[in-house]
Amino acid sequence: MGWEVIFGFVKRVPKGRVITYGQLARATKLRGGARAAGYAMAACPKGRGIPWHRVVGAGGRILLSEPRASLQRRLLESEGVEFRGSRIEMEGREWFPPKPRKRRPRAQR
């Protein structure tokens, strides 16, 4: 699978909300789990409007090294995401994609 599915999914994360690497991996059925999601985000191309900063580690931790960690924090704070120390206050900020609706079969005529 190419990273395009991952990038497309991350584009759906609303402003001011976050998703963890593990949630991203599960939602996109990414083999390799959270670690593979991290590799995908590291390969995120510039200039395509992919909000990479909305993907965080478990428990709301920023897992990037400096200076990217500071940039990610500033971007999240500019969207209204609050931090408690070095972690994001996840309650109310965590995004869960809507579940696909099951289609009902058409009525027989």
MARFIMI-757851 format. One line per field, with one value per residue: x negated, y, z of N, C-alpha, C in turn; residue number from 1. Coordinates in nm, 4 decimals, always signed. Each point is the difference from the previous one (the first is absolute). Example, Ala and Ser with C-alpha at 12.3 -4.5 7.8 and 13.67 -1.06 7.14 Angstrom:
BEGIN
n.px = c(-1.3190; +0.0350)
n.py = c(-0.5690; +0.1050)
n.pz = c(+0.7800; -0.0720)
ca.px = c(+0.0890; -0.0820)
ca.py = c(+0.1190; +0.1190)
ca.pz = c(+0.0000; +0.0060)
c.px = c(-0.0900; +0.0770)
c.py = c(+0.1200; +0.1090)
c.pz = c(+0.0000; +0.0730)
n = c(1; 2)
END
This chain:
BEGIN
n.px = c(-0.0848; +0.0356; -0.0740; +0.0438; +0.0302; -0.1197; -0.0619; +0.0776; -0.0284; -0.1283; +0.0227; +0.0622; -0.1141; +0.1080; +0.0024; -0.1028; -0.0110; -0.0208; -0.0890; -0.0018; -0.1284; +0.0285; +0.0751; -0.0971; -0.0871; +0.0772; +0.0222; -0.1257; +0.0095; -0.0818; -0.0620; -0.0364; +0.1279; -0.0090; -0.0922; +0.0760; +0.0970; -0.0914; -0.0340; +0.1293; +0.0174; -0.1051; +0.0709; +0.0706; +0.0498; -0.0860; +0.0778; +0.0447; -0.0198; -0.0965; +0.0983; -0.1239; +0.0124; +0.1085; -0.1116; +0.0385; -0.0875; -0.0004; +0.1157; -0.0023; -0.0937; -0.0816; -0.0148; +0.0143; -0.1156; -0.0758; +0.0295; +0.0214; -0.0437; -0.0839; -0.0313; -0.0015; -0.0648; -0.0779; -0.0097; -0.0157; -0.0854; -0.0466; +0.0268; -0.0529; -0.0956; +0.0455; -0.1074; -0.0229; -0.0906; -0.0519; +0.1180; +0.0643; +0.0872; -0.0009; +0.0532; +0.0848; -0.1247; +0.0219; -0.0432; +0.1247; -0.0485; +0.0948; +0.0774; -0.0434; +0.0980; +0.0746; -0.0125; +0.1209; +0.0371; +0.0057; +0.1152; +0.0460; +0.0162)
n.py = c(-0.1180; +0.0964; +0.1032; +0.0028; -0.1247; -0.0102; +0.0606; -0.0718; -0.0997; +0.0330; +0.0191; -0.1084; -0.0016; +0.0350; +0.1260; +0.0019; -0.1042; -0.1122; -0.0778; -0.1165; -0.0302; -0.0543; +0.1056; +0.0751; -0.0789; -0.0008; +0.1295; -0.0031; -0.0850; +0.0855; -0.0836; -0.0484; +0.0286; +0.0438; -0.0925; -0.0779; +0.0350; -0.0209; -0.1107; -0.0252; +0.0390; -0.0757; -0.0771; +0.0708; +0.0093; +0.0956; +0.1007; -0.1059; +0.0826; -0.0850; +0.0006; -0.0267; +0.1263; -0.0457; -0.0625; -0.0600; -0.0116; -0.1239; +0.0279; +0.0374; -0.0902; +0.1025; -0.0779; +0.1165; +0.0080; +0.0790; +0.1005; -0.1194; -0.0441; +0.1018; -0.0294; -0.1304; +0.0283; +0.0861; -0.0896; -0.0951; +0.0731; +0.0271; -0.1310; +0.0442; -0.0831; -0.0470; +0.0414; -0.1143; +0.0924; -0.1193; -0.0209; -0.0459; +0.0924; -0.1333; +0.0134; -0.0383; -0.0432; -0.1209; -0.0257; -0.0399; -0.0623; +0.0569; -0.0843; -0.0828; +0.0613; -0.0922; -0.0481; +0.0502; -0.1248; +0.0178; +0.0606; -0.1216; +0.0103)
n.pz = c(+0.0000; -0.0828; +0.0244; -0.1247; +0.0325; +0.0552; -0.1016; -0.0802; +0.0821; +0.0074; -0.1290; +0.0406; +0.0695; +0.0717; -0.0298; +0.0825; -0.0815; +0.0689; -0.0571; +0.0619; +0.0030; +0.1166; +0.0314; -0.0478; +0.0604; +0.1091; -0.0075; -0.0356; +0.1040; +0.0566; -0.0813; +0.1161; +0.0120; +0.1246; +0.0057; -0.0759; +0.0846; +0.0925; -0.0640; -0.0107; +0.1254; +0.0235; -0.0836; +0.0838; -0.1233; -0.0220; +0.0347; +0.0686; +0.1017; +0.0261; +0.0902; -0.0296; +0.0382; -0.0622; -0.0334; +0.1126; +0.0968; +0.0478; +0.0545; -0.1283; -0.0110; -0.0052; -0.1049; -0.0596; -0.0638; +0.0718; -0.0750; -0.0576; +0.1172; +0.0026; -0.1250; +0.0272; +0.1104; -0.0640; -0.0975; +0.0917; +0.0683; -0.1225; +0.0088; +0.1145; -0.0377; +0.1165; +0.0642; +0.0592; +0.0232; -0.0206; +0.0564; -0.1056; +0.0325; -0.0009; +0.1187; -0.0910; -0.0099; +0.0514; -0.1228; -0.0117; -0.1053; -0.0736; +0.0614; -0.0954; -0.0627; +0.0574; -0.1205; -0.0042; -0.0117; -0.1301; +0.0191; +0.0079; -0.1276)
ca.px = c(+0.0848; -0.0731; +0.0342; +0.1089; +0.1181; -0.0287; +0.0046; +0.1394; +0.0711; -0.0445; +0.0641; +0.1356; -0.0014; +0.0398; -0.0832; +0.0199; +0.0156; -0.1191; +0.0137; -0.1289; -0.0584; +0.0675; +0.1342; -0.0178; -0.0339; +0.1188; +0.1046; -0.0377; -0.0426; -0.1412; -0.0857; -0.1144; +0.0536; -0.0340; -0.1353; +0.0134; +0.0672; -0.1052; -0.0817; +0.0804; +0.0033; -0.1348; -0.0139; +0.1071; -0.0526; +0.0331; +0.0769; +0.1212; +0.1074; +0.0222; -0.0232; -0.0818; -0.0144; +0.1156; -0.0249; -0.0847; -0.0218; +0.0984; +0.0072; -0.0157; -0.1408; -0.0686; -0.1120; -0.1040; -0.1134; -0.0079; +0.0952; +0.1349; +0.0916; +0.0485; +0.0882; +0.1253; +0.0721; +0.0508; +0.1099; +0.1162; +0.0495; +0.0659; +0.1324; +0.0769; -0.0301; -0.0660; -0.0969; -0.0205; -0.1421; -0.0483; +0.1009; +0.1241; +0.1212; +0.0667; +0.1450; +0.0677; -0.0842; -0.0292; +0.0939; +0.0339; +0.0701; +0.1340; +0.0082; +0.0752; +0.1376; +0.0342; +0.1051; +0.1142; +0.0358; +0.1186; +0.1234; +0.0426; +0.1263)
ca.py = c(+0.1180; +0.1261; +0.0897; +0.0904; -0.0290; +0.0590; +0.1454; +0.0373; -0.0139; +0.1076; +0.1243; +0.0043; +0.0361; +0.1409; +0.0986; -0.0008; -0.1375; -0.0815; -0.1446; -0.0614; -0.0846; -0.1289; +0.0143; +0.0171; -0.1315; -0.0860; +0.0524; -0.0218; -0.1407; +0.0077; -0.1046; +0.0582; +0.0761; +0.1387; +0.0297; +0.0243; +0.1297; +0.0987; +0.0080; +0.0699; +0.1429; +0.0517; +0.0126; +0.0899; +0.1011; +0.1405; +0.0721; -0.0690; +0.0272; -0.1130; +0.0508; -0.0982; +0.0373; -0.0496; -0.1401; +0.0026; -0.1281; -0.0439; +0.0853; +0.1401; +0.0417; +0.0351; -0.0939; +0.0505; +0.0669; +0.1437; +0.1088; -0.0338; -0.0126; +0.1350; +0.0413; -0.0723; +0.0569; +0.1329; -0.0182; -0.0501; +0.1076; +0.1001; -0.0548; -0.0065; -0.1210; +0.0356; -0.0947; -0.0082; -0.0350; -0.0361; -0.0840; +0.0624; -0.0340; -0.0780; -0.0036; +0.0966; +0.0367; -0.1194; -0.0147; -0.1349; +0.0118; -0.0583; -0.1390; -0.0086; -0.0450; -0.1203; +0.0240; -0.0910; -0.0479; +0.0630; -0.0775; -0.0725; +0.0513)
ca.pz = c(+0.0000; +0.0005; +0.1111; -0.0398; +0.0825; +0.1313; -0.0138; -0.0217; +0.1268; +0.0899; -0.0463; +0.0537; +0.1422; +0.0079; +0.0696; +0.1445; +0.0476; -0.0226; -0.0076; +0.0330; -0.1038; +0.0075; -0.0557; -0.1441; -0.0557; +0.0051; -0.0888; -0.1400; -0.0100; -0.0377; +0.0551; +0.0689; +0.1117; +0.0294; -0.0511; -0.1439; -0.0133; +0.0245; -0.1219; -0.1012; +0.0319; -0.0253; -0.1451; -0.0439; -0.0912; +0.0284; -0.0994; -0.0438; +0.0948; +0.0907; +0.1355; +0.0705; +0.1402; +0.0750; +0.0352; +0.1204; +0.0654; +0.0982; +0.1185; -0.0362; +0.0016; -0.1243; -0.0077; -0.0890; +0.0634; -0.0291; +0.0244; -0.0481; +0.1138; +0.0329; -0.1095; +0.0140; +0.1152; -0.0386; -0.0951; +0.0730; +0.0865; -0.0842; -0.0306; +0.1239; +0.0769; +0.1262; +0.0529; +0.1449; +0.0013; -0.1336; -0.0659; -0.0435; +0.0735; -0.1049; +0.0146; -0.0851; -0.1149; -0.0774; -0.1099; -0.0416; -0.1284; +0.0024; -0.0466; -0.1260; +0.0186; -0.0751; -0.0990; +0.0071; -0.1346; -0.0589; +0.0138; -0.1199; -0.0564)
c.px = c(-0.0893; +0.0457; +0.1194; +0.1269; -0.0165; +0.0123; +0.1429; +0.0808; -0.0356; +0.0615; +0.1410; +0.0056; +0.0316; -0.0999; +0.0337; +0.0196; -0.1284; +0.0377; -0.1377; -0.0495; +0.0701; +0.1401; -0.0061; -0.0275; +0.1224; +0.1051; -0.0298; -0.0473; -0.1456; -0.0790; -0.1209; +0.0418; -0.0492; -0.1377; +0.0047; +0.0702; -0.1001; -0.0903; +0.0745; -0.0002; -0.1376; -0.0226; +0.1026; -0.0572; +0.0451; +0.0873; +0.1260; +0.1151; +0.0319; -0.0334; -0.0723; -0.0055; +0.1157; -0.0128; -0.1024; -0.0162; +0.1096; -0.0045; -0.0226; -0.1430; -0.0474; -0.1273; -0.1137; -0.1142; +0.0028; -0.0727; +0.1425; +0.1009; +0.0584; +0.0949; +0.1355; +0.0831; +0.0601; +0.1188; +0.1262; +0.0590; +0.0721; +0.1400; +0.0855; -0.0229; -0.0789; -0.0923; +0.0017; -0.1426; -0.0456; +0.1002; +0.1240; +0.1117; +0.0923; +0.1531; +0.0644; -0.0798; -0.0286; +0.1079; +0.0183; +0.0767; +0.1389; -0.0014; +0.0783; +0.1402; +0.0237; +0.1137; +0.1098; +0.0314; +0.1259; +0.1198; +0.0353; +0.1326; +0.0876)
c.py = c(+0.1243; +0.0866; +0.0894; -0.0216; +0.0648; +0.1516; +0.0494; -0.0067; +0.1146; +0.1335; +0.0152; +0.0407; +0.1491; +0.0857; -0.0034; -0.1379; -0.0769; -0.1472; -0.0578; -0.0841; -0.1361; +0.0043; +0.0130; -0.1342; -0.0919; +0.0452; -0.0263; -0.1429; -0.0106; -0.1112; +0.0670; +0.0936; +0.1430; +0.0384; +0.0315; +0.1328; +0.1129; +0.0170; +0.0759; +0.1498; +0.0639; +0.0230; +0.0959; +0.1102; +0.1409; +0.0557; -0.0675; +0.0168; -0.1147; +0.0466; -0.1023; +0.0270; -0.0506; -0.1472; -0.0005; -0.1408; -0.0312; +0.0910; +0.1462; +0.0507; +0.0386; -0.0828; +0.0464; +0.0605; +0.1481; +0.0207; -0.0325; -0.0104; +0.1362; +0.0519; -0.0694; +0.0571; +0.1353; -0.0116; -0.0480; +0.1079; +0.1077; -0.0458; -0.0171; -0.1243; +0.0412; -0.1120; +0.0068; -0.0502; -0.0289; -0.0852; +0.0809; -0.0442; -0.0694; +0.0033; +0.1123; +0.0426; -0.1175; -0.0181; -0.1462; +0.0120; -0.0606; -0.1414; -0.0024; -0.0547; -0.1238; +0.0340; -0.1034; -0.0474; +0.0699; -0.0907; -0.0653; +0.0572; -0.1124)
c.pz = c(+0.0000; +0.1161; -0.0330; +0.0818; +0.1376; -0.0072; -0.0189; +0.1285; +0.0945; -0.0419; +0.0553; +0.1466; +0.0110; +0.0776; +0.1491; +0.0599; -0.0321; -0.0071; +0.0321; -0.1171; -0.0029; -0.0582; -0.1519; -0.0665; -0.0020; -0.1003; -0.1467; -0.0257; -0.0475; +0.0671; +0.0631; +0.1115; +0.0112; -0.0547; -0.1496; -0.0257; +0.0235; -0.1212; -0.1095; +0.0260; -0.0213; -0.1493; -0.0591; -0.0895; +0.0374; -0.1119; -0.0488; +0.0992; +0.0931; +0.1420; +0.0890; +0.1499; +0.0858; +0.0364; +0.1130; +0.0556; +0.1001; +0.1224; -0.0308; +0.0018; -0.1393; -0.0039; -0.0894; +0.0789; -0.0385; -0.1320; -0.0445; +0.1130; +0.0379; -0.1071; +0.0122; +0.1148; -0.0358; -0.0960; +0.0707; +0.0908; -0.0808; -0.0408; +0.1252; +0.0837; +0.1233; +0.0456; +0.1517; +0.0158; -0.1421; -0.0774; -0.0370; +0.0922; -0.0998; +0.0090; -0.0809; -0.1220; -0.0909; -0.1067; -0.0337; -0.1308; +0.0096; -0.0562; -0.1302; +0.0276; -0.0848; -0.0938; +0.0188; -0.1408; -0.0490; +0.0155; -0.1330; -0.0504; -0.0450)
n = c(1; 2; 3; 4; 5; 6; 7; 8; 9; 10; 11; 12; 13; 14; 15; 16; 17; 18; 19; 20; 21; 22; 23; 24; 25; 26; 27; 28; 29; 30; 31; 32; 33; 34; 35; 36; 37; 38; 39; 40; 41; 42; 43; 44; 45; 46; 47; 48; 49; 50; 51; 52; 53; 54; 55; 56; 57; 58; 59; 60; 61; 62; 63; 64; 65; 66; 67; 68; 69; 70; 71; 72; 73; 74; 75; 76; 77; 78; 79; 80; 81; 82; 83; 84; 85; 86; 87; 88; 89; 90; 91; 92; 93; 94; 95; 96; 97; 98; 99; 100; 101; 102; 103; 104; 105; 106; 107; 108; 109)
END
